[in-house]
């Protein structure tokens, strides 16, 4: 299924499929915030650490299968596959964009 994702989100998803940390970081603003399962990561250095510690080692690849607009956010849902317990797990990614870049991303199960 091909989704019509805004450019920064499509870039993030494509880089994630390659497990490319630099590519995943590129669509984020320098002071972006990621909230992953209640933990807050502020700025690209903290987001890089999150990706290097929790995404790359388990080869977690997010495969979005739905997208919708909700309250000013772009909500993308789908499974993530990888080498982690319970794989695949279904995730909800709630993105807020500003000036063509990801300002915030909240990830929930």
C-alpha positions in Angstrom: 0.0 0.0 0.0 1.4 3.4 -1.0 0.6 6.2 1.3 0.6 9.9 0.5 2.9 11.0 3.3 4.2 14.6 3.6 7.8 14.8 2.4 9.6 14.9 5.8 7.6 11.8 7.0 8.2 9.9 3.7 12.0 10.7 4.1 12.0 9.5 7.7 10.2 6.2 6.8 12.5 5.6 3.8 15.6 6.2 5.9 14.2 3.9 8.7 13.8 1.1 6.1 17.5 1.4 5.4 18.3 1.8 9.2 20.1 5.0 8.2 20.4 7.2 11.3 21.6 10.3 9.5 18.7 10.0 7.1 16.2 9.5 9.9 17.5 12.6 11.6 17.5 14.9 8.5 13.8 15.7 8.5 13.8 16.8 12.1 14.2 20.4 13.2 17.4 20.9 15.2 15.3 21.5 18.4 12.7 18.8 17.6 11.2 16.7 20.4 10.5 13.0 20.3 8.3 11.4 23.0 8.8 7.6 22.8 6.6 5.6 25.2 6.5 8.5 27.6 10.3 9.3 27.5 11.2 12.7 26.1 14.2 13.4 23.8 14.9 17.0 23.0 17.1 18.0 20.1 18.9 16.1 17.4 21.7 14.8 19.6 19.2 13.2 22.0 17.1 11.8 19.1 20.3 10.4 17.5 21.0 8.6 20.8 17.5 7.2 20.9 17.8 5.8 17.4 21.3 4.4 18.0 20.3 2.8 21.3 16.7 1.6 20.6 16.1 1.3 16.9 19.3 0.2 15.2 20.3 -2.6 17.5 17.0 -4.4 17.1 16.6 -3.4 13.4 13.2 -1.9 14.1 11.6 -0.9 10.8 8.3 0.9 10.8 5.9 0.0 8.0 3.1 2.6 7.9 -0.3 1.4 6.5 -2.5 4.4 7.3 -2.3 8.1 7.6 -4.7 10.8 8.7 -4.9 14.4 9.8 -6.0 14.9 13.5 -5.9 18.1 15.5 -3.1 19.7 13.5 -1.0 16.5 13.6 -0.3 13.9 10.9 -1.1 10.5 12.5 0.6 7.5 10.9 0.0 3.9 12.0 1.4 0.6 11.2 3.6 -2.3 12.4 7.2 -2.2 13.2 9.2 -5.4 12.5 12.5 -6.2 14.0 14.5 -8.3 16.5 12.6 -7.4 19.6 10.0 -9.2 21.8 6.5 -9.3 20.3 7.6 -8.3 16.8 5.8 -7.1 14.9 4.1 -4.5 17.1 1.7 -1.9 15.9 2.7 1.7 16.5 1.1 5.1 16.3 3.4 8.0 15.2 1.9 11.4 15.8 3.9 14.0 13.8 3.7 17.8 14.0 5.4 19.7 11.2 6.6 23.2 11.0 8.3 24.9 8.0 8.6 21.6 6.2 10.4 19.7 9.0 9.3 17.5 11.9 8.8 19.6 15.1 7.5 16.8 17.3 7.0 13.1 17.1 5.1 11.1 19.7 5.3 7.3 19.4 2.8 5.1 21.2 1.8 1.4 21.0 
